[in-house]
Amino acid sequence: MSNTKYIFVTGGVTSSLGKGIIAASLAKLLQAQNYRVTIQKFDPYINVDPGTLNPYEHGECFVTDDGAETDLDLGHYERFLNVSTSQANNVTTGRVYQSVIEKERKGVFLGKTVQVVPHITNEIKERICLLGETGEYDIVITEIGGTVGDIESLPYIEAVRQLIWELGDDNAMVIHLTLIPYLSAAGELKTKPTQHSVKTLMESGVKANVLVCRTEHEISDEIRKKLALFCNVKKESVIQSIDAQTIYDVPLLMLDEGLDKVVLNTLKLQSKPIDLIDWKKFLQKHKNPKEQVTIGLIGKYVELQDSYKSILESLIHAGAENETKVVVKSIHSEFLSSDDISEKLTDIDGVIVAPGFGGRGTEGKIDAIKFVRKNNIPFFGICLGMQMAVIEHVRNQLGLKEANSIEMDEDCKYPVITIMEEQKTITDKGGTMRLGAWDCELSEGSLAHKAYGKFTISERHRHRYEFNNEYREAIESSGLKATGINPKTGLIEIVENPNHPWFVGVQYHPEYKSTVLNPHPLFVDFIKASLQNKHSK
Ligand code: GLN
């Protein structure tokens, strides 16, 4: 077994406490001390991956370079650590069972009765240790999705218990994230829910080494002592996690609370000098903007914060880079029509048309693109947003009113967006799209080329439909240029309108690659163009 140390992050009392942010913040503090660290997420649901989940259910689906459709927490891991994750960083119960059942069919278990313990727990343990055993990491942080006490979580908690027993207390530990609610009627913070959740964990044989307590109010020394005594942890291991102004403050708040020190102590590792200079520079710019722009985000899931998580975070990174506060106005594409567009887009300095699937809301997107094209408002179309820009162009510039995507109208007269050849025979929905990173060659002098500052880029994808090359000549000669092309397949990745100040549509998802320390060049350029648009009004 390698020398890798394992940290498990469990959650108690309620969901949505921000385990992903705490895991990412701790990883950041360890990385800033030169430890090689990675984070992985284990989700207790039966879907094999979140790719088939509706954004209403589970928020955005994050895509890795190697084409895994994963939980949005992996986006936080990448944005905080500035390193890529992979398929191995996200495992679900569905995947675990699928693999165990496949082994059973192959006869791997030699006639044994296949059971949750030990077969499912062994599979979980193997997958927990997979990244650690590559020798690439000193520390692997594993976030266990769900809340302690859930029926679904039990095999994971049992696997954690077994692993700690096998690896020893110096090599593995548990951070339990919990809620300390404030009862305004009593004017008090309450520790009882945390006591119960720690007790539930202990009933499964797992002891929390550290408590990270989410709270809206400062936790007094008295309460820290009480929590320590009743929850069986040292007082310095009671870490307060108070509501922060931005998620990017959390690493510094955890540093103040000494989370990294407690963790390193427990794992018998040394605390080292910490380098967060660039992180602090980002925060400084993010919190002290010199200007402000308003960006309209047009999509059909806009009422849900998590559905466009990576886009919203990319806008924060790009805003900081431009020392500009980015105010996002969400605009529901389904309730957008040519009659109210100018009213809904008043005071908007730039427009993003979001990715998506299915026909709902697409006509509103097309009408909005027509408006921003005519009014010289910076436009950034992402995936479906790019496809809608192509349709808008063909309908209104080439006059082919029946142009559409095969996705919206299978029998449309002018299928300017068509199904990719390799997708035609696919019927299964899970993991079957064109996924992951592909190269793209940029045309010299294009906006994309200027923004990236290079000719070859690699970006992540998640789509089944593509620009129909049969219409390329007509589309390009009428003013919408293909400026980014996959060198192997000829697939059009970027379209631009050179007669417009900033009109860019991308078939890929740039938002998956923007990080705090590496804001995405297209988002940065888009915000810059939106600022210029604001100044020119
Ligand atoms: N539905 C479109 C396609 O599959 C766009 C996908 C997306 O926006 N991610 O091609």
Boltz pocket constraint, residues with backbone or C-beta under 6 A from the ligand:
constraints:
  - pocket:
      binder: B
      contacts: [[A, 354], [A, 355], [A, 356], [A, 357], [A, 358], [A, 382], [A, 383], [A, 384], [A, 385], [A, 407], [A, 462], [A, 463], [A, 464], [A, 465], [A, 466]]
      max_distance: 6.0
